């Protein structure tokens, strides 16, 4: 088959090897551009930096602001030369909270032509997108509901306490509901000969591969790691680029802080919960929610289920007595 020899080589054996051309790293999904030709919400990238390719757009977003966890890329017609197209790059700290639309099997979002859709990429991905497929093994784990593709990717890492995650498999139904499977075995994927790449659309499987050594960023583990917290000697001290320096208490004793990934940290979701500008949320303190039934995905608390006496409405647990 020509597509197999030119575009990818994927062998399922005791060791999976994926080598694919034209599959962009960090790909999440496709979204529809608004009537003004731009994504629904985003921030401009640095126009002085290159952004002609996906890789350049991702690098541009990270250089513009290290907190830009997502890059948005698309092509539009050149207003000065309608026969040519020009690349566009925008950035955002959180995943695009808008519906997904169909793309090609390799993460391309121009299936219906340019000017209509844009592609979303994670700027610091821990996975490799393998493409969209039409079938998986009947032995694959039972799916659970999530809030879109990014929700599945974050959820699988959150659940991977043993750091054995191999694949995240996500698909949608015609109603727009999304379902996630977190796989720890190659056996959950059919051999290549029994499945076919397909356009990334309803009921098709978006399959993401992990290196097998990723795991959740949990508050307890991080506190253990940062025992004997370093003192912040000056205001310019910084954590690693993907982490935020958050005070450990409302008093901020002597400047003690911990480095937190506020995009997935349950107890500091979306920002620090102490300090001069406490924008974060402790997801475990939400009404009707237990720590086992909520996760922090892309800086937003996502409730999976509610405790007795509460019902899940529009992503929040509401008391049945109200």
C-alpha positions in Angstrom: 0.0 0.0 0.0 1.5 3.3 -1.1 0.3 5.3 2.0 2.0 2.8 4.2 5.4 2.9 2.5 5.5 6.7 2.0 3.9 8.1 5.1 4.4 5.8 8.0 6.0 2.6 9.2 4.4 1.1 12.3 5.2 -2.4 13.5 3.3 -4.1 16.3 5.5 -6.7 18.0 7.1 -7.1 21.4 8.5 -3.6 20.8 6.5 -1.0 19.0 8.4 1.2 16.6 6.6 4.2 15.1 8.3 6.3 12.4 6.0 8.6 10.6 6.5 11.5 8.2 4.3 14.5 8.2 2.6 13.7 11.6 3.2 16.9 13.7 4.5 16.4 17.2 2.2 17.5 19.9 -0.9 17.4 17.7 -4.2 17.5 19.6 -7.0 18.3 17.2 -8.6 20.6 14.6 -11.0 23.5 15.4 -13.1 25.8 13.2 -11.9 29.4 12.6 -14.3 32.1 13.6 -15.9 34.4 11.0 -13.1 36.9 11.5 -10.6 34.3 10.3 -9.1 33.8 13.8 -9.4 31.2 16.6 -12.1 31.9 19.2 -9.6 33.1 21.7 -5.8 33.2 21.6 -2.8 35.6 21.9 -0.6 36.7 19.1 2.8 35.1 18.8 5.9 37.2 18.4 5.8 38.6 14.8 9.6 39.0 14.8 10.1 35.2 15.3 9.6 32.7 12.5 6.3 30.8 12.3 6.2 29.4 8.8 6.0 25.8 10.0 4.3 24.0 12.9 7.7 23.5 14.6 8.5 27.2 14.3 5.1 28.2 15.6 5.5 26.0 18.7 9.0 27.5 19.3 7.6 31.0 18.8 4.9 30.5 21.4 7.3 29.2 24.0 9.8 32.0 23.3 7.0 34.6 23.4 5.8 33.3 26.8 6.8 30.1 28.5 3.3 29.8 29.9 1.9 29.4 26.5 1.2 25.6 26.7 -0.7 25.5 23.3 0.1 26.6 19.8 -2.5 27.2 17.1 -1.5 27.0 13.5 -3.3 27.5 10.1 -2.9 28.8 6.6 -4.9 31.7 5.1 -4.9 33.3 1.7 -2.4 36.1 1.1 -4.5 39.3 0.9 -1.9 40.8 -1.4 -1.7 37.7 -3.6 -4.8 35.5 -3.6 -2.9 32.7 -5.4 -0.6 32.2 -2.4 -1.2 31.2 1.2 0.4 32.6 4.4 1.0 30.8 7.7 -0.6 32.0 10.9 0.4 31.3 14.5 -1.4 32.1 17.8 -0.7 31.0 21.3 -2.7 30.2 24.5 -2.0 29.0 28.0 -5.0 26.6 28.0 -6.5 24.1 25.6 -9.1 25.4 23.2 -12.5 24.9 24.8 -14.3 24.8 21.5 -15.7 21.8 19.4 -13.4 19.7 17.4 -13.8 19.3 13.6 -12.6 16.6 11.2 -9.0 16.5 10.0 -7.0 14.1 7.9 -5.4 10.9 9.4 -2.1 12.5 10.0 -3.0 15.6 12.0 -3.7 17.9 9.1 -6.5 20.4 9.5 -7.0 21.5 5.9 -9.2 18.6 4.9 -11.9 21.0 3.7 -9.5 23.6 2.4 -7.7 26.5 3.9 -9.3 29.4 5.8 -11.7 27.1 7.6 -9.9 25.3 10.4 -6.8 25.5 12.6 -4.7 22.9 14.3 -4.0 22.8 18.0 -0.6 21.6 19.4 0.7 21.1 22.9 4.0 23.0 23.1 5.7 20.6 25.5 4.1 17.2 24.7 4.9 14.0 26.5 3.3 11.9 23.8 3.7 11.1 20.1 0.6 11.3 17.9 0.4 8.2 15.7 -2.6 9.3 13.6 -6.3 8.3 13.5 -7.3 4.7 13.0 -10.6 2.9 12.3 -10.2 0.0 14.7 -8.6 -1.2 17.9 -8.5 -4.6 19.7 -11.5 -5.9 21.6 -9.2 -6.3 24.6 -8.7 -2.5 24.9 -9.7 -1.0 28.2 -13.3 0.1 28.8 -13.7 3.7 27.8 -14.7 6.6 30.1 -16.1 10.0 29.3 -13.8 13.0 29.1 -13.9 16.7 28.0 -12.4 16.3 24.6 -9.0 15.1 23.4 -6.9 17.2 25.7 -9.0 15.9 28.6 -8.1 12.3 27.7 -4.4 13.0 27.4 -4.3 14.7 30.8 -6.5 12.1 32.4 -4.4 9.1 31.3 -1.3 10.8 32.8 -3.2 11.6 36.0 -4.2 7.9 36.4 -0.7 6.5 35.5 0.6 6.2 39.1 2.9 3.3 38.1 4.3 5.1 35.1 3.5 2.3 32.6 1.2 4.3 30.3 1.8 3.3 26.6 -1.2 4.7 24.7 -4.1 7.1 25.1 -7.0 6.3 22.7 -9.7 8.9 22.3 -12.8 9.0 20.1 -16.2 10.8 19.9 -19.7 9.8 19.0 -22.2 11.6 16.8 -23.6 13.5 19.8 -20.2 15.1 20.4 -19.4 13.1 23.6 -15.7 12.0 24.0 -14.4 8.7 25.3 -11.0 7.8 26.5 -9.0 4.6 27.0 -5.6 4.5 28.8 -3.7 1.6 27.6 -0.6 -0.1 29.2 -0.1 -2.8 26.5 0.5 -3.1 22.8 -2.1 -5.9 22.7 -4.8 -3.2 23.0 -3.9 -2.2 19.4 -4.8 -4.4 16.5 -1.9 -5.3 14.1 -1.5 -2.9 11.3 -2.9 -5.3 8.8 -6.2 -5.4 10.6 -6.8 -1.7 10.9 -6.7 1.3 8.6 -5.8 4.9 9.0 -8.9 7.1 8.6 -9.8 10.8 8.7 -9.9 12.1 12.3 -13.6 12.3 12.7 -16.6 10.8 14.6 -15.9 7.2 16.0 -12.4 7.2 14.7 -9.5 6.5 17.2 -7.0 9.2 17.9 -4.0 7.2 19.2 -1.2 8.8 21.2 1.9 6.9 22.2 3.8 7.5 25.5 7.4 6.5 26.3 6.3 4.5 29.3 7.8 6.7 32.1 5.4 9.5 32.5 3.1 9.9 35.5 0.9 12.3 37.4 2.1 15.5 39.0 0.6 15.1 42.5 0.8 17.6 45.3 2.0 15.0 47.9 4.8 13.7 45.6 5.9 17.2 44.8 6.0 18.2 48.5 8.2 15.1 49.1 10.5 16.1 46.3 10.8 19.6 47.6 11.4 18.8 51.3 13.5 21.5 52.8 12.3 24.1 50.3 14.9 26.5 49.1 14.6 30.0 50.2 13.8 32.5 47.5 16.7 35.0 47.8 15.4 37.5 45.4 12.4 38.3 43.2 14.1 37.1 40.1 14.5 33.5 41.2 12.6 31.2 38.8 11.5 27.6 38.7 12.1 25.4 35.6 10.3 26.9 32.6 7.3 24.6 32.8 6.7 25.2 36.5 5.4 28.2 38.6 6.9 29.4 41.9 3.9 29.3 44.3 4.0 30.3 48.0 3.3 27.3 50.3 1.0 29.3 52.7 -1.0 32.4 52.9 1.6 33.9 55.2 4.4 33.1 52.8 6.9 32.3 55.6 10.2 33.8 54.6 9.5 33.4 50.9 9.2 29.6 51.0 7.7 28.4 47.7 7.4 25.2 45.7 7.6 24.7 41.9 4.2 23.7 40.6 2.8 22.7 37.2 -0.4 24.7 37.6 -1.8 23.2 34.3 -2.4 19.8 36.0 -1.9 20.3 39.8 -5.1 19.4 41.6 -4.5 21.8 44.6 -3.2 24.7 42.5 -5.1 24.4 39.3 -4.7 27.3 36.9 -2.3 29.2 39.2 -1.1 29.6 42.7 -3.6 29.6 45.6 -1.5 31.8 47.8 0.4 35.0 47.2 -0.2 38.4 45.8 -2.2 37.2 42.8 -3.9 33.9 43.8 -5.6 32.9 40.6 -5.5 29.1 41.3 -8.2 26.8 42.5 -8.0 23.8 44.8 -10.0 21.3 42.8 -10.3 19.0 45.9 -12.2 21.7 47.8 -15.0 22.1 45.4 -18.5 21.4 46.8 -19.6 17.8 46.3 -16.2 16.7 44.9 -13.8 14.2 46.3 -10.0 14.1 45.3 -10.6 10.9 43.4 -13.4 12.3 41.2 -11.7 15.4 39.8 -8.6 16.3 37.8 -6.9 19.5 36.7 -6.6 19.6 33.0 -4.9 22.5 31.2 -5.4 24.7 34.2 -9.1 24.0 34.7 -10.8 21.7 37.2 -12.7 18.9 35.5 -15.2 17.0 37.6 -15.7 13.4 36.6 -18.5 12.5 39.1 -20.1 13.9 42.3 -20.5 12.7 45.9 -23.9 11.4 47.1 -26.4 14.3 47.4 -24.9 16.2 44.4 -25.6 16.0 40.7 -23.1 16.9 37.9 -24.5 19.9 36.0 -22.4 21.8 33.4 -19.2 20.5 34.9 -20.0 21.4 38.6 -21.5 19.4 41.5 -24.8 21.0 42.5 -26.6 20.0 45.7 -29.9 18.2 45.1 -31.3 20.3 47.9 -30.9 23.5 46.0 
